[in-house]
Amino acid sequence: MALSTTRRTPLSDQVIAQLRAQITSGEWPVGSRIPTEAELVEQLGVARNTVREAVRALAHNGLLDIRQGSGTYVQATSELAGVMHRRFADAAQEQVAELRASLEMSAAGLAAARRTAADLELLSAALDRRDRAWRSGDPEAFVQADAAFHQAVVAAAHNDVIAAVYADLGEVMRAHLRRDVGPELVPERYVPHDGILDAVRAGDAVRASAEAGRAIGACGALDTTG
């Protein structure tokens, strides 16, 4: 999605809407750094102060994270997701794990019963990306790929309410994954997810749910950071 030139209006709704669209469309994924202030000024054709205020407004709403000396990063895909991230940033990790287990075990069971051929293709591709990300040795790439696989499982459940709640909790879940993974990828912290896909493909709801719970439990058992 290309940014288009807009009118010069202080803190314009157009500017905020265009920046938000880049985020919600996935053009600027969660965790990515957005263009610099100067680049946005050039692309949008507005005053520097207008861009600055728009970025600050989206940061206030929780979509962006302004890091001094580093840049501005996408933190969430919606205002609600940003609120969720702030609300649960200091939550006990075992409680986040229990929340993940509740949502993902339910979703995996539903996915086994409702998955389509297209869902299975997406799940297989997501699992392949997860494996490649692990082999790359990049912890953040793995976190994003792992989260994408779990999101694909949730999507395969074909329950819009579960999908919406899971999406709004996305950064909370990714933060939990980062803690599980640690600062570097080491073999003993790798938790295979093939069993989840195998159970969903087989249409075995009970096993799919159990495999999802096992994967989350195995991750938690490896967390030695506190």
Secondary structure, DSSP 8 states (H G I E B T S, - for coil): ---------TT-HHHHHHHHHHHHTTSS-TT-B---HHHHHHHHT--HHHHHHHHHHHHHTTSEEEETTTEEEE--SSHHHHHHHHHTTTS-HHHHHHHHHHHHHHHHHHHHHH--HHHHHHHHHHHHHHHHHHHHT-HHHHHHHHHHHHHHHHHHT--HHHHHHHHHTHHHHHHHHHHHH-SS--GGG----HHHHHHHHHT-HHHHHHHHHHHHHHHHHT----
